[in-house]
Amino acid sequence: MNRFAIAGVLVVSAAHASPSYVAAGATAGDSFGQTLGGFYAGSVEGGHRLGHVLWLHAMVAEGGMVAIDGGGSTMSSNYLTVRIGSEARWCVLDGALCALGGADVGYRHERLAAQYDHYTDDRPIGVLRAGLDAGSSHVRFRPGLELSFGADGAGTIGGRTGIDGIAAAASVAYQW
């Protein structure tokens, strides 16, 4: 009888050490490109455990934009970001609640055609992420905040390389 109890504990512990995940979600925020514009996008992301706390992370998000600096009504727009990076997770409660931090590098495309504004911005970016990863051994909820940095300095506040966007993101992940 004791053998079954020990096996049950080992199975639960192994379930929290799942090596991969895939997630679907949404992100929205401000982009400080050539003009101040908000974006909204659906996202797909995935990850693979590389060590005890370190994960490989990749994300694609696609959606649209709105002018928020008095550019008039938005006539057409699109937003796309593709990123890859790393993520660290620190967990408690046998993996049910984790804090996460990560850094990605990638590419961002923004196009906005509004009544008084029109711009296209394509650039390499860096992104710092912080958030939570909470749930069961297989289904996880991942809310977070992100800061993006323009790698070329074009279109950032004051024309300097630095923070050029902020976003909130949330996704539901399946971990196996």
Secondary structure, DSSP 8 states (H G I E B T S, - for coil): -HHHHHHHHHHHHHHHT--EEEEEEEEEEEEESSSEEEEEEEEEEEEEE-SSSEEEEEEEEEEEEEE-SS--SEEEEEEEEEEEEEEEEEEEGGGTEEEEEEEEEEEEEEEEEESS-EEEEEEEEEEEEEEEEEESSSEEEEEEEEEEEESS-TTSGGG-SSEEEEEEEEEEEEE-
